Amino acid sequence: MLRFNRVLDRWLTITTAAAIIVMMVHIVVHALARSLFDAPIYGTNEIVEYWYLPIVALLGIPAGQLQKEHITVTMVVDRARSATAAVLKIFACILGALVSLAFAWFGLMKALENTAIGSTADVSAIITWPVYYLVPIVFVLLAVLYILDAVVIARTGRPDPDLDPGEPTETDWEDRTY
């Protein structure tokens, strides 16, 4: 499972970084072409708004879950016994998976609707319907990550599963001895 998390984290990071780099190059070339040659690239604003930004934003959701960087409130779990905390975390993971699957279902319905009408960006002819399929993919992936966390918590009995992608955390630095 740890290998899956590392591969997925690397893939999400590389894909997101590539989208950001391509977006920046696209914007710079557009600005230079507009300024120097008075010939801007058609639909740059729409491509950035409807393609690059959703890719970057949506892929950050499972990446945050993999790296345990989402905001969590741990008032109850921190004060509970380990077994109780594990049960509460499993419940939270199952709830997170169900909510993620609901978002995936809603996203799939919107993607199919946008495919049927051939959705485009505002008044331009740039197609946008393929990007809508990223929503169900991302949220199904997030549900899988929640389920994997719940399985690891159930197997180990520890409320904080160690499924990090190999990056040292703050506590790793504090626990080192020299």
ZIKAFEN-V823513 format. One record per residue. N is the residue number from 1. RES is the residue in one letter. OMEGA is omega in radians with two decimals (* if undefined). D_FIRST is the distance of its C-alpha to the first C-alpha in Angstrom with 2 decimals. Layout:
n: <N | N>
res: <RES | RES>
omega: <OMEGA | OMEGA>
d_first: <D_FIRST | D_FIRST>
//
This chain:
n: <1 | 2 | 3 | 4 | 5 | 6 | 7 | 8 | 9 | 10 | 11 | 12 | 13 | 14 | 15 | 16 | 17 | 18 | 19 | 20 | 21 | 22 | 23 | 24 | 25 | 26 | 27 | 28 | 29 | 30 | 31 | 32 | 33 | 34 | 35 | 36 | 37 | 38 | 39 | 40 | 41 | 42 | 43 | 44 | 45 | 46 | 47 | 48 | 49 | 50 | 51 | 52 | 53 | 54 | 55 | 56 | 57 | 58 | 59 | 60 | 61 | 62 | 63 | 64 | 65 | 66 | 67 | 68 | 69 | 70 | 71 | 72 | 73 | 74 | 75 | 76 | 77 | 78 | 79 | 80 | 81 | 82 | 83 | 84 | 85 | 86 | 87 | 88 | 89 | 90 | 91 | 92 | 93 | 94 | 95 | 96 | 97 | 98 | 99 | 100 | 101 | 102 | 103 | 104 | 105 | 106 | 107 | 108 | 109 | 110 | 111 | 112 | 113 | 114 | 115 | 116 | 117 | 118 | 119 | 120 | 121 | 122 | 123 | 124 | 125 | 126 | 127 | 128 | 129 | 130 | 131 | 132 | 133 | 134 | 135 | 136 | 137 | 138 | 139 | 140 | 141 | 142 | 143 | 144 | 145 | 146 | 147 | 148 | 149 | 150 | 151 | 152 | 153 | 154 | 155 | 156 | 157 | 158 | 159 | 160 | 161 | 162 | 163 | 164 | 165 | 166 | 167 | 168 | 169 | 170 | 171 | 172 | 173 | 174 | 175 | 176 | 177 | 178>
res: <M | L | R | F | N | R | V | L | D | R | W | L | T | I | T | T | A | A | A | I | I | V | M | M | V | H | I | V | V | H | A | L | A | R | S | L | F | D | A | P | I | Y | G | T | N | E | I | V | E | Y | W | Y | L | P | I | V | A | L | L | G | I | P | A | G | Q | L | Q | K | E | H | I | T | V | T | M | V | V | D | R | A | R | S | A | T | A | A | V | L | K | I | F | A | C | I | L | G | A | L | V | S | L | A | F | A | W | F | G | L | M | K | A | L | E | N | T | A | I | G | S | T | A | D | V | S | A | I | I | T | W | P | V | Y | Y | L | V | P | I | V | F | V | L | L | A | V | L | Y | I | L | D | A | V | V | I | A | R | T | G | R | P | D | P | D | L | D | P | G | E | P | T | E | T | D | W | E | D | R | T | Y>
omega: <3.12 | 3.11 | 3.09 | 3.14 | 3.13 | -3.14 | 3.13 | 3.13 | 3.13 | 3.14 | 3.13 | -3.13 | -3.12 | -3.14 | 3.13 | 3.12 | 3.11 | 3.11 | 3.13 | -3.14 | 3.13 | 3.12 | -3.13 | 3.12 | 3.12 | -3.12 | 3.14 | 3.12 | 3.10 | -3.12 | 3.12 | 3.14 | 3.13 | -3.09 | -3.03 | -3.03 | -3.10 | -3.13 | -3.12 | 3.09 | -3.09 | 3.00 | -3.12 | -3.13 | -3.14 | 3.13 | 3.11 | -3.07 | -3.01 | -3.13 | -3.03 | -3.05 | 3.06 | 3.12 | -3.12 | -3.09 | -3.07 | 3.14 | 3.07 | -3.12 | 3.09 | 3.10 | 3.08 | 3.10 | 3.12 | -3.08 | 3.13 | -3.09 | 3.04 | 3.10 | 3.10 | 3.06 | -2.98 | -3.11 | -3.08 | -3.06 | -3.13 | -3.11 | -3.11 | 3.03 | -3.07 | -3.13 | 3.11 | 3.11 | 3.12 | 3.12 | 3.12 | 3.12 | 3.08 | 3.09 | 3.13 | 3.11 | 3.13 | 3.09 | 3.09 | 3.12 | 3.14 | 3.11 | 3.11 | 3.10 | 3.07 | 3.07 | 3.13 | 3.13 | 3.11 | 3.13 | 3.11 | 3.13 | 3.10 | 3.12 | 3.11 | 3.10 | 3.14 | 3.06 | -3.10 | -3.12 | -3.14 | -3.06 | 3.08 | -3.12 | 3.09 | -3.08 | -3.14 | -3.13 | -3.12 | -3.10 | -3.14 | -3.03 | -3.14 | -3.11 | -3.13 | 3.11 | 3.09 | -3.13 | 3.13 | 3.13 | -3.11 | -3.08 | 2.99 | 3.08 | 3.11 | 3.10 | 3.10 | 3.12 | 3.08 | -3.13 | 3.10 | 3.08 | 3.14 | 3.12 | 3.14 | 3.11 | 3.13 | -3.13 | -3.04 | -3.07 | 3.13 | -3.11 | 3.13 | -3.13 | 3.14 | 3.13 | -3.10 | -3.10 | 3.09 | 3.13 | 3.08 | 3.11 | 3.14 | -3.12 | 3.08 | -3.14 | -3.11 | -3.05 | -3.10 | 3.05 | -3.11 | *>
d_first: <0.00 | 3.78 | 5.37 | 5.07 | 6.35 | 8.73 | 10.00 | 10.55 | 12.19 | 14.27 | 15.33 | 16.37 | 18.20 | 19.97 | 20.98 | 22.30 | 24.09 | 25.62 | 26.84 | 28.43 | 30.09 | 31.41 | 32.66 | 34.46 | 36.03 | 37.12 | 38.73 | 40.46 | 41.81 | 42.98 | 44.75 | 46.36 | 47.47 | 48.91 | 50.70 | 51.93 | 52.57 | 52.92 | 50.41 | 47.20 | 44.19 | 44.40 | 41.89 | 40.07 | 39.92 | 38.63 | 35.97 | 34.75 | 34.92 | 33.49 | 31.06 | 29.89 | 29.68 | 27.72 | 25.12 | 24.84 | 24.95 | 22.57 | 19.78 | 20.09 | 19.04 | 15.31 | 15.44 | 17.02 | 14.45 | 11.60 | 14.03 | 15.36 | 18.75 | 20.15 | 23.21 | 22.77 | 25.62 | 24.94 | 28.48 | 27.83 | 24.41 | 25.63 | 28.69 | 27.14 | 26.15 | 22.56 | 22.34 | 24.13 | 22.03 | 18.84 | 20.65 | 21.81 | 18.44 | 17.10 | 20.32 | 19.88 | 16.40 | 18.00 | 21.01 | 19.14 | 17.44 | 20.94 | 22.64 | 20.24 | 20.92 | 24.60 | 24.56 | 22.92 | 25.68 | 28.38 | 27.16 | 27.18 | 30.69 | 31.89 | 30.45 | 32.25 | 35.36 | 35.36 | 34.87 | 37.82 | 40.08 | 38.97 | 38.17 | 39.41 | 39.54 | 42.55 | 45.72 | 44.32 | 43.27 | 39.75 | 37.31 | 34.52 | 33.21 | 30.20 | 28.63 | 28.66 | 25.94 | 23.51 | 23.78 | 22.37 | 19.58 | 18.54 | 18.91 | 17.04 | 14.09 | 14.72 | 14.99 | 11.60 | 10.19 | 12.63 | 11.72 | 8.02 | 9.81 | 12.38 | 10.41 | 9.07 | 12.70 | 14.19 | 12.58 | 13.42 | 16.48 | 16.09 | 16.94 | 15.18 | 11.45 | 10.49 | 7.74 | 10.30 | 10.22 | 12.34 | 15.57 | 17.91 | 18.92 | 22.43 | 21.72 | 20.29 | 23.69 | 25.61 | 24.15 | 25.04 | 28.12 | 30.51>
//
